[in-house]
Protein backbone atom coordinates (compact mmCIF):
# COMPACT_ATOMS: atom_id res chain seq x y z
CA UNK A 1 0.00 0.00 0.00
CA UNK A 2 1.37 3.38 -1.04
CA UNK A 3 0.68 6.70 0.67
CA UNK A 4 0.57 9.23 -2.16
CA UNK A 5 0.46 12.96 -1.29
CA UNK A 6 -1.95 14.74 -3.62
CA UNK A 7 -2.53 18.44 -4.24
CA UNK A 8 -5.60 19.75 -6.05
CA UNK A 9 -5.65 23.45 -6.93
CA UNK A 10 -8.20 25.57 -8.77
CA UNK A 11 -7.57 29.08 -10.06
CA UNK A 12 -9.45 31.48 -12.30
CA UNK A 13 -6.47 33.01 -14.11
CA UNK A 14 -8.25 35.39 -16.49
CA UNK A 15 -6.68 38.50 -14.95
CA UNK A 16 -3.17 37.26 -15.74
CA UNK A 17 -3.81 37.37 -19.47
CA UNK A 18 -5.69 40.63 -19.90
CA UNK A 19 -4.19 43.23 -22.21
CA UNK A 20 -1.63 45.30 -20.33
CA UNK A 21 -3.08 48.58 -21.55
CA UNK A 22 -6.33 47.77 -19.76
CA UNK A 23 -4.67 47.02 -16.43
CA UNK A 24 -2.42 48.87 -14.04
CA UNK A 25 0.19 46.10 -13.78
CA UNK A 26 1.91 43.89 -16.31
CA UNK A 27 0.78 40.35 -16.96
CA UNK A 28 4.30 39.08 -16.33
CA UNK A 29 4.32 40.36 -12.76
CA UNK A 30 1.00 38.70 -11.96
CA UNK A 31 2.03 35.42 -13.59
CA UNK A 32 5.28 35.45 -11.61
CA UNK A 33 3.31 36.03 -8.38
CA UNK A 34 1.00 33.12 -9.26
CA UNK A 35 3.92 30.79 -10.01
CA UNK A 36 5.60 31.83 -6.77
CA UNK A 37 2.44 30.95 -4.82
CA UNK A 38 2.23 27.59 -6.57
CA UNK A 39 5.90 26.90 -5.79
CA UNK A 40 5.34 27.73 -2.11
CA UNK A 41 2.38 25.38 -1.68
CA UNK A 42 4.11 22.54 -3.56
CA UNK A 43 7.26 22.93 -1.45
CA UNK A 44 5.14 22.90 1.71
CA UNK A 45 2.98 19.84 1.01
CA UNK A 46 5.33 17.96 -1.35
CA UNK A 47 2.69 16.26 -3.51
CA UNK A 48 3.49 13.33 -5.79
CA UNK A 49 0.36 14.10 -7.82
CA UNK A 50 -0.43 17.73 -8.69
CA UNK A 51 -3.71 18.59 -10.45
CA UNK A 52 -4.27 22.24 -11.36
CA UNK A 53 -7.57 23.42 -12.85
CA UNK A 54 -7.56 26.83 -14.52
CA UNK A 55 -10.50 28.85 -15.79
CA UNK A 56 -10.51 31.82 -18.16
CA UNK A 57 -7.16 30.81 -19.68
CA UNK A 58 -6.14 33.62 -22.03
CA UNK A 59 -8.53 36.13 -20.49
CA UNK A 60 -11.23 37.91 -22.46
CA UNK A 61 -9.00 38.39 -25.51
CA UNK A 62 -7.71 34.88 -26.08
CA UNK A 63 -6.38 35.33 -29.61
CA UNK A 64 -4.28 38.30 -28.50
CA UNK A 65 -3.07 36.45 -25.41
CA UNK A 66 -1.84 33.26 -27.11
CA UNK A 67 1.88 34.22 -26.81
CA UNK A 68 1.38 34.92 -23.09
CA UNK A 69 -0.36 31.56 -22.64
CA UNK A 70 2.52 29.77 -24.38
CA UNK A 71 5.03 31.59 -22.18
CA UNK A 72 2.99 30.64 -19.11
CA UNK A 73 3.13 26.95 -20.07
CA UNK A 74 6.91 27.12 -20.58
CA UNK A 75 7.43 28.83 -17.22
CA UNK A 76 5.16 26.34 -15.47
CA UNK A 77 7.03 23.31 -16.80
CA UNK A 78 10.41 24.93 -16.09
CA UNK A 79 9.76 25.39 -12.38
CA UNK A 80 12.34 23.75 -10.11
CA UNK A 81 9.54 22.01 -8.20
CA UNK A 82 8.93 19.79 -11.24
CA UNK A 83 12.47 18.45 -11.67
CA UNK A 84 11.36 15.14 -10.15
CA UNK A 85 8.10 15.00 -12.10
CA UNK A 86 8.79 12.97 -15.24
CA UNK A 87 5.21 12.56 -16.45
CA UNK A 88 2.41 15.00 -17.07
CA UNK A 89 -0.55 15.99 -19.20
CA UNK A 90 -1.48 19.60 -19.92
CA UNK A 91 -4.64 20.46 -21.82
CA UNK A 92 -5.51 24.08 -22.67
CA UNK A 93 -8.61 24.77 -24.74
CA UNK A 94 -7.55 26.93 -27.69
CA UNK A 95 -10.71 26.62 -29.79
CA UNK A 96 -11.59 30.29 -29.35
CA UNK A 97 -12.95 30.75 -32.87
CA UNK A 98 -15.87 28.45 -32.13
CA UNK A 99 -17.88 29.86 -29.24
CA UNK A 100 -20.19 26.82 -29.36
CA UNK A 101 -17.24 24.70 -28.18
CA UNK A 102 -14.76 27.03 -26.47
CA UNK A 103 -14.52 26.80 -22.67
CA UNK A 104 -11.23 28.65 -21.92
CA UNK A 105 -10.45 25.86 -19.44
CA UNK A 106 -7.07 24.32 -18.75
CA UNK A 107 -5.92 21.25 -16.82
CA UNK A 108 -2.30 20.85 -15.73
CA UNK A 109 -1.48 17.44 -14.22
CA UNK A 110 2.01 16.43 -13.07
CA UNK A 111 3.16 13.04 -11.74
CA UNK A 112 6.28 12.33 -9.66
CA UNK A 113 8.86 9.80 -10.89
CA UNK A 114 8.48 7.72 -7.73
CA UNK A 115 4.90 6.80 -8.63
CA UNK A 116 3.98 3.46 -10.17
CA UNK A 117 2.63 3.26 -13.69
CA UNK A 118 0.15 6.00 -14.62
CA UNK A 119 -2.62 5.45 -17.13
CA UNK A 120 -5.12 7.88 -18.65
CA UNK A 121 -8.50 6.91 -20.01
CA UNK A 122 -9.06 7.12 -23.77
CA UNK A 123 -12.68 8.23 -24.13
CA UNK A 124 -12.75 7.12 -27.79
CA UNK A 125 -11.28 3.62 -27.46
CA UNK A 126 -12.79 3.17 -23.97
CA UNK A 127 -9.43 1.92 -22.77
CA UNK A 128 -6.52 3.01 -20.58
CA UNK A 129 -3.37 4.32 -22.23
CA UNK A 130 -0.02 4.59 -20.41
CA UNK A 131 1.36 8.00 -19.44
CA UNK A 132 5.12 7.74 -19.94
CA UNK A 133 6.20 11.33 -20.57
CA UNK A 134 5.17 14.97 -20.43
CA UNK A 135 2.80 16.09 -23.14
CA UNK A 136 1.11 19.44 -23.81
CA UNK A 137 -2.11 19.71 -25.78
CA UNK A 138 -2.56 23.33 -26.82
CA UNK A 139 -2.15 23.85 -30.56
CA UNK A 140 -3.30 20.26 -30.94
CA UNK A 141 -5.98 20.42 -28.23
CA UNK A 142 -8.57 18.65 -30.41
CA UNK A 143 -6.21 15.71 -30.96
CA UNK A 144 -6.43 14.55 -27.37
CA UNK A 145 -8.63 11.51 -26.90
CA UNK A 146 -8.05 11.40 -23.14
CA UNK A 147 -10.18 14.37 -22.21
CA UNK A 148 -13.84 15.24 -22.65
CA UNK A 149 -14.73 18.87 -23.31
CA UNK A 150 -18.39 19.53 -22.68
CA UNK A 151 -20.23 22.80 -23.30
CA UNK A 152 -23.55 23.31 -21.57
CA UNK A 153 -26.58 23.23 -23.90
CA UNK A 154 -27.40 26.67 -25.28
CA UNK A 155 -30.65 26.96 -23.35
CA UNK A 156 -28.70 26.70 -20.09
CA UNK A 157 -26.86 29.96 -20.78
CA UNK A 158 -28.31 33.30 -19.61
CA UNK A 159 -30.33 34.69 -22.50
CA UNK A 160 -29.31 31.58 -24.49
CA UNK A 161 -26.10 33.40 -25.41
CA UNK A 162 -22.94 31.29 -25.38
CA UNK A 163 -20.04 32.34 -23.15
CA UNK A 164 -16.77 30.70 -22.08
CA UNK A 165 -18.36 28.18 -19.73
CA UNK A 166 -18.34 24.39 -19.62
CA UNK A 167 -16.32 21.56 -18.11
CA UNK A 168 -13.43 19.18 -18.84
CA UNK A 169 -13.42 15.56 -17.68
CA UNK A 170 -10.33 13.38 -17.29
CA UNK A 171 -9.77 9.95 -15.77
CA UNK A 172 -6.50 8.50 -14.48
CA UNK A 173 -5.39 5.22 -13.01
CA UNK A 174 -2.60 5.36 -10.43
CA UNK A 175 -1.71 1.87 -9.29
CA UNK A 176 -5.09 0.35 -8.51
CA UNK A 177 -6.82 3.68 -7.87
CA UNK A 178 -9.05 5.16 -10.53
CA UNK A 179 -9.65 8.92 -10.18
CA UNK A 180 -12.05 11.09 -12.16
CA UNK A 181 -11.25 14.81 -12.37
CA UNK A 182 -13.65 17.51 -13.55
CA UNK A 183 -12.64 21.12 -14.20
CA UNK A 184 -15.77 23.27 -14.10
CA UNK A 185 -16.80 26.87 -14.72
CA UNK A 186 -20.36 27.99 -13.96
CA UNK A 187 -22.19 31.25 -14.75
CA UNK A 188 -21.46 34.52 -12.95
CA UNK A 189 -23.77 37.26 -11.65
CA UNK A 190 -23.94 39.86 -14.44
CA UNK A 191 -25.86 42.48 -12.43
CA UNK A 192 -25.75 43.25 -8.73
CA UNK A 193 -29.28 44.63 -8.91
CA UNK A 194 -30.67 41.41 -10.36
CA UNK A 195 -28.75 39.43 -7.72
CA UNK A 196 -30.21 41.66 -4.98
CA UNK A 197 -33.80 41.75 -6.22
CA UNK A 198 -34.04 38.16 -7.46
CA UNK A 199 -31.28 36.04 -5.89
CA UNK A 200 -32.69 32.85 -7.42
CA UNK A 201 -32.18 34.08 -10.99
CA UNK A 202 -28.43 33.47 -11.27
CA UNK A 203 -28.23 30.73 -8.65
CA UNK A 204 -30.84 28.64 -10.50
CA UNK A 205 -28.77 28.92 -13.71
CA UNK A 206 -25.73 27.59 -11.86
CA UNK A 207 -27.76 24.89 -10.15
CA UNK A 208 -29.23 23.65 -13.44
CA UNK A 209 -25.80 23.58 -15.10
CA UNK A 210 -24.24 21.66 -12.22
CA UNK A 211 -27.14 19.19 -12.27
CA UNK A 212 -26.45 18.76 -15.97
CA UNK A 213 -22.78 18.00 -15.27
CA UNK A 214 -23.59 15.43 -12.58
CA UNK A 215 -26.27 13.85 -14.76
CA UNK A 216 -23.91 13.70 -17.73
CA UNK A 217 -21.19 12.09 -15.62
CA UNK A 218 -23.63 9.42 -14.45
CA UNK A 219 -24.95 8.85 -17.96
CA UNK A 220 -21.55 8.52 -19.61
CA UNK A 221 -19.90 6.72 -16.69
CA UNK A 222 -22.33 4.56 -14.69
CA UNK A 223 -19.50 3.71 -12.26
CA UNK A 224 -18.69 7.38 -11.56
CA UNK A 225 -19.63 7.00 -7.87
CA UNK A 226 -17.76 3.74 -7.31
CA UNK A 227 -14.39 5.46 -7.67
CA UNK A 228 -13.17 8.83 -6.33
CA UNK A 229 -14.39 11.76 -8.40
CA UNK A 230 -13.35 15.36 -7.74
CA UNK A 231 -15.08 18.37 -9.24
CA UNK A 232 -13.19 21.60 -8.71
CA UNK A 233 -13.14 24.96 -10.40
CA UNK A 234 -14.93 28.30 -10.44
CA UNK A 235 -18.48 27.42 -9.41
CA UNK A 236 -19.29 31.13 -9.12
CA UNK A 237 -21.33 30.32 -6.01
CA UNK A 238 -22.42 33.64 -4.51
CA UNK A 239 -23.76 34.72 -1.17
CA UNK A 240 -27.46 35.53 -1.13
CA UNK A 241 -27.04 39.19 -2.08
CA UNK A 242 -30.52 40.19 -0.92
CA UNK A 243 -29.94 38.79 2.56
CA UNK A 244 -26.42 40.22 2.77
CA UNK A 245 -27.61 43.73 1.86
CA UNK A 246 -30.40 43.54 4.43
CA UNK A 247 -27.92 42.29 7.03
CA UNK A 248 -25.38 45.05 6.34
CA UNK A 249 -27.79 47.88 5.70
CA UNK A 250 -30.72 47.29 8.03
CA UNK A 251 -32.14 50.58 9.24
CA UNK A 252 -30.50 52.64 6.51
CA UNK A 253 -32.10 54.83 3.86
CA UNK A 254 -31.86 53.57 0.29
CA UNK A 255 -31.46 56.43 -2.18
CA UNK A 256 -31.82 55.13 -5.75
CA UNK A 257 -30.94 56.85 -9.02
CA UNK A 258 -32.38 55.95 -12.41
CA UNK A 259 -31.52 56.96 -15.95
CA UNK A 260 -33.85 58.64 -18.46
CA UNK A 261 -35.32 55.26 -19.38
CA UNK A 262 -36.14 54.44 -15.78
CA UNK A 263 -33.39 51.84 -15.40
CA UNK A 264 -31.79 51.66 -11.99
CA UNK A 265 -28.18 52.90 -12.08
CA UNK A 266 -27.19 53.50 -8.43
CA UNK A 267 -28.38 52.51 -4.98
CA UNK A 268 -26.91 54.39 -1.99
CA UNK A 269 -27.53 53.04 1.49
CA UNK A 270 -27.08 55.79 4.07
CA UNK A 271 -27.30 55.48 7.86
CA UNK A 272 -29.94 57.91 9.04
CA UNK A 273 -28.35 58.67 12.40
CA UNK A 274 -25.11 60.17 11.09
CA UNK A 275 -25.55 60.16 7.28
CA UNK A 276 -22.72 57.64 6.95
CA UNK A 277 -22.64 56.04 3.49
CA UNK A 278 -22.78 52.29 4.17
CA UNK A 279 -23.05 50.73 0.73
CA UNK A 280 -23.04 51.95 -2.86
CA UNK A 281 -24.32 49.57 -5.49
CA UNK A 282 -24.26 49.73 -9.26
CA UNK A 283 -24.58 46.96 -11.84
CA UNK A 284 -20.88 46.17 -11.36
CA UNK A 285 -20.15 47.92 -8.08
CA UNK A 286 -20.50 46.67 -4.52
CA UNK A 287 -18.69 49.27 -2.43
CA UNK A 288 -19.24 48.59 1.27
CA UNK A 289 -17.62 51.09 3.59
CA UNK A 290 -15.82 48.36 5.56
CA UNK A 291 -14.91 45.60 3.09
CA UNK A 292 -12.39 44.19 5.55
CA UNK A 293 -15.36 42.84 7.48
CA UNK A 294 -15.58 40.02 4.93
CA UNK A 295 -12.11 38.70 5.81
CA UNK A 296 -12.36 38.96 9.60
CA UNK A 297 -12.16 35.44 11.05
CA UNK A 298 -11.98 34.17 7.45
CA UNK A 299 -15.42 35.57 6.73
CA UNK A 300 -17.15 33.29 9.23
CA UNK A 301 -19.83 35.93 9.85
CA UNK A 302 -21.03 35.59 6.23
CA UNK A 303 -20.95 31.83 5.73
CA UNK A 304 -24.60 31.66 6.77
CA UNK A 305 -25.38 33.35 3.42
CA UNK A 306 -23.47 30.74 1.42
CA UNK A 307 -26.37 28.48 0.39
CA UNK A 308 -25.88 27.34 -3.20
CA UNK A 309 -23.87 24.19 -2.50
CA UNK A 310 -26.60 22.95 -0.17
CA UNK A 311 -28.73 21.92 -3.16
CA UNK A 312 -26.23 19.12 -3.73
CA UNK A 313 -25.94 17.69 -0.23
CA UNK A 314 -25.64 13.93 -0.63
CA UNK A 315 -24.26 14.24 -4.17
CA UNK A 316 -21.24 16.45 -3.54
CA UNK A 317 -19.13 16.70 -0.40
CA UNK A 318 -16.73 19.40 0.78
CA UNK A 319 -14.40 19.85 3.70
CA UNK A 320 -15.30 22.74 6.03
CA UNK A 321 -14.55 26.15 4.50
CA UNK A 322 -12.29 28.08 6.87
CA UNK A 323 -10.71 30.54 4.44
CA UNK A 324 -11.88 34.02 3.38
CA UNK A 325 -14.05 34.57 0.30
CA UNK A 326 -12.00 33.80 -2.82
CA UNK A 327 -13.48 36.57 -5.01
CA UNK A 328 -13.27 39.47 -6.03
CA UNK A 329 -9.84 40.87 -5.14
CA UNK A 330 -8.00 43.91 -6.42
CA UNK A 331 -5.92 43.51 -9.58
CA UNK A 332 -3.54 46.21 -8.37
CA UNK A 333 -0.25 44.53 -7.47
CA UNK A 334 0.09 46.67 -4.33
CA UNK A 335 -3.42 45.83 -3.05
CA UNK A 336 -3.55 42.05 -3.26
CA UNK A 337 -5.33 41.62 0.08
CA UNK A 338 -8.09 44.13 -0.71
CA UNK A 339 -11.42 43.41 -2.34
CA UNK A 340 -12.12 44.94 -5.72
CA UNK A 341 -15.50 46.41 -4.76
CA UNK A 342 -17.33 45.12 -7.84
CA UNK A 343 -19.33 42.23 -6.35
CA UNK A 344 -20.32 40.97 -2.94
CA UNK A 345 -17.35 38.86 -1.75
CA UNK A 346 -18.11 35.15 -2.10
CA UNK A 347 -16.61 31.67 -2.02
CA UNK A 348 -16.67 31.11 -5.79
CA UNK A 349 -13.73 28.72 -6.08
CA UNK A 350 -14.35 25.33 -4.50
CA UNK A 351 -13.27 21.69 -4.42
CA UNK A 352 -16.00 19.05 -4.13
CA UNK A 353 -15.91 15.27 -4.09
CA UNK A 354 -18.35 12.43 -4.57
CA UNK A 355 -18.95 10.16 -1.59
CA UNK A 356 -16.11 7.81 -2.62
CA UNK A 357 -13.84 10.80 -3.24
CA UNK A 358 -14.56 12.20 0.22
CA UNK A 359 -14.01 8.76 1.76
CA UNK A 360 -10.51 8.75 0.25
CA UNK A 361 -9.88 12.22 1.71
CA UNK A 362 -11.08 11.24 5.18
CA UNK A 363 -8.90 8.10 5.09
CA UNK A 364 -5.82 10.27 4.56
CA UNK A 365 -3.16 9.34 7.13
CA UNK A 366 -2.16 13.01 7.10
CA UNK A 367 -4.65 15.69 8.12
CA UNK A 368 -6.20 17.15 4.92
CA UNK A 369 -5.76 20.88 4.34
CA UNK A 370 -8.40 22.92 2.48
CA UNK A 371 -7.39 26.55 2.09
CA UNK A 372 -6.79 29.48 -0.23
CA UNK A 373 -3.45 30.86 -1.45
CA UNK A 374 -1.82 34.26 -1.70
CA UNK A 375 -3.71 36.19 1.00
CA UNK A 376 -1.47 39.25 0.62
CA UNK A 377 -0.17 39.04 -2.95
CA UNK A 378 -2.02 39.87 -6.15
CA UNK A 379 -2.63 36.86 -8.39
CA UNK A 380 -5.80 38.20 -10.03
CA UNK A 381 -9.36 38.82 -8.90
CA UNK A 382 -9.67 35.20 -7.69
CA UNK A 383 -7.56 33.63 -4.96
CA UNK A 384 -6.47 30.07 -5.81
CA UNK A 385 -8.00 27.39 -3.59
CA UNK A 386 -6.26 24.08 -2.84
CA UNK A 387 -6.77 20.75 -1.15
CA UNK A 388 -3.81 18.74 0.13
CA UNK A 389 -4.24 15.17 1.40
CA UNK A 390 -2.66 11.73 1.15
CA UNK A 391 -4.39 8.96 -0.77
CA UNK A 392 -3.83 5.30 0.03
CA UNK A 393 -3.15 3.40 -3.21
CA UNK A 394 -2.40 -0.25 -3.91
CA UNK A 395 0.43 -0.69 -6.40
CA UNK A 396 -0.92 -3.38 -8.68
CA UNK A 397 0.78 -1.98 -11.76
CA UNK A 398 -1.69 -1.66 -14.60
CA UNK A 399 -5.31 -1.24 -15.61
CA UNK A 400 -7.69 -3.94 -14.46
CA UNK A 401 -10.17 -3.22 -17.24
CA UNK A 402 -7.96 -1.98 -20.03
CA UNK A 403 -6.73 -3.43 -23.31
CA UNK A 404 -5.42 -6.72 -21.86
CA UNK A 405 -8.72 -7.71 -20.27
CA UNK A 406 -10.61 -6.57 -23.35
CA UNK A 407 -8.35 -8.65 -25.58
CA UNK A 408 -8.98 -11.72 -23.40
CA UNK A 409 -12.70 -11.10 -23.58
CA UNK A 410 -12.55 -10.82 -27.36
CA UNK A 411 -10.41 -13.97 -27.57
CA UNK A 412 -12.86 -15.90 -25.43
CA UNK A 413 -15.75 -14.73 -27.60
CA UNK A 414 -13.91 -15.83 -30.76
CA UNK A 415 -13.11 -19.23 -29.23
CA UNK A 416 -16.76 -19.78 -28.30
CA UNK A 417 -17.83 -18.93 -31.83
CA UNK A 418 -15.31 -21.46 -33.22
CA UNK A 419 -16.60 -24.16 -30.86
CA UNK A 420 -20.17 -23.51 -31.92
CA UNK A 421 -19.14 -23.64 -35.59
CA UNK A 422 -17.31 -26.96 -35.19
CA UNK A 423 -20.24 -28.50 -33.33
CA UNK A 424 -22.60 -27.36 -36.01
CA UNK A 425 -20.45 -29.01 -38.75
CA UNK A 426 -20.11 -32.28 -36.82
CA UNK A 427 -23.84 -32.51 -36.19
CA UNK A 428 -24.92 -31.81 -39.78
CA UNK A 429 -25.88 -34.81 -41.95
CA UNK A 430 -23.55 -35.69 -44.87
CA UNK A 431 -24.28 -34.04 -48.18
CA UNK A 432 -25.63 -36.43 -50.82
CA UNK A 433 -24.38 -36.14 -54.40
Residue pairs with C-beta under 8 A, 6 or more apart in sequence:
1 392
1 393
1 394
1 395
2 116
2 175
2 392
2 393
2 394
2 395
3 365
3 366
3 390
3 391
3 392
3 393
4 48
4 49
4 115
4 174
4 390
4 391
4 392
4 393
5 45
5 46
5 47
5 48
5 49
5 366
5 388
5 389
5 390
6 47
6 48
6 49
6 50
6 51
6 388
6 389
6 390
6 391
7 41
7 42
7 45
7 47
7 49
7 50
7 51
7 386
7 387
7 388
8 51
8 53
8 230
8 232
8 351
8 386
8 387
8 388
9 38
9 41
9 50
9 51
9 52
9 53
9 373
9 384
9 385
9 386
9 387
10 52
10 53
10 54
10 55
10 183
10 232
10 233
10 234
10 349
10 350
10 351
10 384
10 385
10 386
11 34
11 52
11 53
11 54
11 55
11 349
11 379
11 380
11 382
11 384
11 385
12 54
12 55
12 56
12 185
12 234
12 327
12 348
12 349
12 380
12 381
12 382
13 34
13 54
13 55
13 56
13 57
13 106
13 380
13 382
14 55
14 56
14 57
14 58
14 59
14 60
14 104
14 380
14 381
15 23
15 30
15 59
15 331
15 379
15 380
15 381
15 382
16 27
16 30
16 31
16 34
16 59
16 68
16 72
16 379
16 380
17 27
17 56
17 57
17 58
17 59
17 61
17 62
17 65
17 68
17 69
17 72
18 27
18 59
18 60
18 61
18 65
19 59
19 61
19 64
19 65
20 26
20 27
23 331
24 331
24 332
24 333
25 331
25 332
25 333
25 378
27 68
29 333
30 331
30 333
30 378
30 379
30 380
31 68
31 71
31 72
31 75
33 333
33 336
33 374
33 377
33 378
33 379
34 374
34 379
34 380
34 384
35 75
35 76
35 79
36 377
37 373
37 374
37 377
37 379
37 384
38 52
38 79
38 81
38 373
38 384
39 79
39 80
39 81
40 373
41 373
41 386
41 388
42 50
42 81
43 81
45 369
45 388
47 112
47 388
48 111
48 112
48 114
48 115
49 109
49 110
49 111
49 112
49 115
49 174
49 391
50 85
50 108
50 109
50 110
51 107
51 108
51 109
51 181
51 230
52 107
52 108
52 109
53 105
53 106
53 107
53 181
53 183
53 184
53 232
53 233
54 92
54 105
54 106
54 107
54 108
54 183
55 104
55 105
55 106
55 183
55 185
55 233
55 234
56 104
56 164
56 185
56 234
57 69
57 92
57 93
57 104
57 105
57 106
58 65
58 66
58 68
58 69
58 96
58 104
59 65
62 69
62 94
62 96
62 102
62 104
63 96
63 97
66 94
69 92
69 138
70 138
73 90
73 92
73 136
73 138
76 90
76 108
77 88
77 90
77 134
77 136
82 88
82 110
84 112
84 113
84 114
85 110
85 111
85 112
85 113
85 134
86 111
86 112
86 113
86 133
86 134
87 110
87 111
87 113
87 115
87 118
87 131
87 132
87 133
87 134
88 108
88 109
88 110
88 111
88 131
88 134
88 135
89 107
89 109
89 120
89 131
89 134
89 135
89 137
89 146
89 170
90 106
90 107
90 108
90 109
90 134
90 135
90 136
90 137
90 138
91 106
91 107
91 137
91 138
91 141
91 144
91 147
91 168
91 170
92 105
92 106
92 136
92 137
92 138
92 141
93 102
93 103
93 104
93 105
93 106
93 141
93 149
93 168
94 138
94 139
94 141
95 101
95 102
95 141
95 142
96 102
96 104
99 162
99 163
99 164
100 151
100 154
100 162
101 149
101 151
102 151
102 164
103 149
103 151
103 164
103 165
103 166
103 167
103 168
103 185
104 164
104 185
105 149
105 166
105 167
105 168
105 183
105 185
105 233
106 183
107 147
107 168
107 170
107 181
107 183
109 170
109 172
109 181
111 118
111 131
111 174
115 174
115 175
116 174
116 175
116 393
116 395
116 397
117 130
117 175
117 397
117 398
118 130
118 131
118 172
118 173
118 174
119 128
119 129
119 130
119 131
119 172
119 173
119 398
119 399
119 402
120 128
120 129
120 131
120 146
120 170
120 171
120 172
120 173
121 127
121 128
121 129
121 146
121 170
121 171
121 172
121 173
122 128
122 129
122 145
122 146
123 145
123 146
123 147
123 148
124 145
125 145
127 399
127 402
127 403
127 406
128 173
128 399
128 401
128 402
128 403
129 146
131 172
137 143
137 144
137 147
146 170
146 171
147 168
147 169
147 170
148 168
148 169
148 170
148 220
149 166
149 167
149 168
150 166
150 167
150 168
150 169
150 213
150 216
151 162
151 165
151 166
152 165
152 166
152 209
152 212
153 212
154 160
154 162
156 205
156 208
156 209
156 212
157 163
157 165
157 187
157 205
158 187
158 190
158 202
158 205
163 187
164 185
165 185
165 186
165 187
165 209
166 185
167 182
167 183
167 184
167 185
167 213
167 233
168 182
168 183
169 180
169 181
169 182
169 217
170 180
170 181
170 182
171 178
171 179
171 180
171 181
171 221
172 178
172 179
172 181
173 179
173 399
173 402
174 393
175 393
175 394
175 395
175 396
175 397
176 393
176 394
176 395
176 396
176 400
177 227
177 228
177 360
177 391
177 393
177 394
178 227
178 228
179 227
179 228
179 229
179 230
180 217
180 221
180 224
180 227
180 228
180 229
180 230
181 229
181 230
182 213
182 217
182 229
182 230
182 231
182 232
182 233
183 232
183 233
184 210
184 213
184 231
184 232
184 233
184 234
184 235
185 233
185 234
185 236
186 205
186 206
186 209
186 210
186 233
186 234
186 235
186 236
186 237
187 202
187 205
187 206
187 209
187 236
188 202
188 236
189 195
189 202
189 236
189 238
189 241
189 343
190 202
190 283
191 283
191 284
192 241
192 281
192 282
192 283
192 284
192 285
192 286
192 343
192 344
193 264
193 267
193 281
193 283
194 201
194 202
195 201
195 202
195 238
195 241
195 242
195 344
196 241
196 242
196 245
196 267
196 281
197 242
199 240
199 241
199 242
199 243
202 238
203 238
203 307
203 308
206 235
206 236
206 237
206 308
207 308
207 311
210 235
210 312
213 231
214 312
214 315
214 316
217 224
217 229
218 224
218 225
224 354
225 354
225 355
225 356
226 356
227 356
228 353
228 354
228 356
228 357
228 359
228 360
228 391
229 353
229 354
229 356
229 357
230 351
230 352
230 353
230 354
230 357
231 316
231 351
231 352
231 353
232 350
232 351
232 352
232 385
232 387
233 349
233 350
234 348
234 349
234 382
235 308
235 309
235 348
235 349
235 350
236 348
237 306
237 308
237 309
237 346
237 347
237 348
237 350
238 308
238 343
238 344
238 346
238 348
239 302
239 305
239 306
239 344
239 345
239 346
240 305
240 307
241 344
243 305
244 302
244 305
244 344
245 269
245 279
245 281
247 305
248 269
248 278
248 279
248 288
249 269
249 278
249 279
251 271
251 272
252 269
252 270
252 271
252 272
252 278
252 279
253 269
253 270
253 271
253 272
254 267
254 268
254 269
255 267
255 268
255 269
255 270
256 264
256 266
256 267
256 268
257 264
257 265
257 266
257 267
257 268
258 264
258 265
259 265
265 282
265 283
266 280
266 281
266 282
267 279
267 280
267 281
267 282
268 277
268 279
268 280
268 281
269 277
269 278
269 279
269 280
269 281
270 276
270 277
270 278
271 277
271 278
276 289
277 289
278 288
278 289
279 286
279 287
279 288
279 289
280 287
281 287
284 342
284 343
285 341
285 342
286 341
286 342
286 343
286 344
287 341
288 294
288 341
291 338
291 339
291 341
291 345
293 301
294 302
294 324
294 325
294 339
294 345
295 324
295 325
295 337
295 345
298 322
298 323
298 324
299 323
299 324
299 325
299 345
299 347
302 325
302 345
303 321
306 321
306 346
306 347
309 316
309 318
309 350
309 352
312 352
315 354
316 352
316 353
316 354
317 352
317 353
317 354
317 355
317 357
317 358
318 350
318 351
318 352
318 353
318 370
319 351
319 361
319 368
319 370
319 387
320 370
321 347
321 350
321 370
322 370
322 371
323 370
323 371
323 372
323 385
324 345
324 372
324 375
324 383
325 345
325 346
325 347
325 348
326 346
326 347
326 348
326 349
326 372
326 382
326 383
326 384
326 385
327 343
327 345
327 346
327 347
327 348
327 349
327 381
327 382
327 383
328 339
328 340
328 342
328 343
328 345
328 381
328 382
329 336
329 337
329 338
329 339
329 340
329 378
329 380
329 381
329 382
329 383
330 336
330 338
330 339
330 340
330 378
330 381
331 340
331 378
331 380
331 381
332 338
332 378
333 378
334 378
335 378
336 374
336 375
336 376
336 377
336 378
336 379
337 375
337 376
339 345
340 381
348 382
349 372
349 382
349 383
349 384
349 385
350 385
351 370
351 385
351 386
351 387
353 360
353 361
360 389
360 391
360 392
361 368
361 387
361 389
362 368
363 392
364 389
364 390
364 391
364 392
365 390
365 392
366 389
366 390
368 387
368 388
368 389
369 386
369 387
369 388
369 389
370 385
370 386
370 387
371 385
371 386
372 383
372 384
372 385
372 386
373 379
373 383
373 384
373 385
373 386
374 383
374 384
375 383
398 404
399 405
